[in-house]
Amino acid sequence: MKIRFLLDENLPPKLKSALLRLNPKIDIMRVGEENMPTLGTLDPEILIYLEMSKRLLITDNRKSMPSHLNDHWSSGRHTWGLFWLRPNLPLSKAAEELNLIWEVSEAEEWIDKIGWIPF
């Protein structure tokens, strides 16, 4: 199964556009879009949504997400992966990295794993 991404609400919508310009086949949505978690949804609820929808989260939230992620895993739950974007990363570079990850890996490879963009 190919990776399906969800952009956290704090990331610029232009990241989605940049990635789709590189590869329009990629399934990428953003918090706040139709049929996605609404803006302001709490991290624990986002993690449950991601698990149920089989989506990998892309975020730069390093303040609250790590503890919520640990709580999620401690309760026996799972994720379909999470990527943290490094500070000051140009959108074009983030889009290139995400496109590469999408092209060379499958969703199941990222279950309960976290990574950094760029690696």
Salt bridges, closest charged atoms under 4 A:
ASP27 OD2 - ARG4 NH1 3.57
ASP27 OD1 - ARG55 NH1 2.89
GLU33 OE2 - LYS16 NZ 2.93
GLU51 OE1 - HIS72 NE2 3.37
GLU51 OE1 - ARG77 NE 2.70
GLU97 OE2 - LYS93 NZ 3.19
GLU106 OE2 - LYS2 NZ 3.71
ASP112 OD2 - HIS78 ND1 2.54
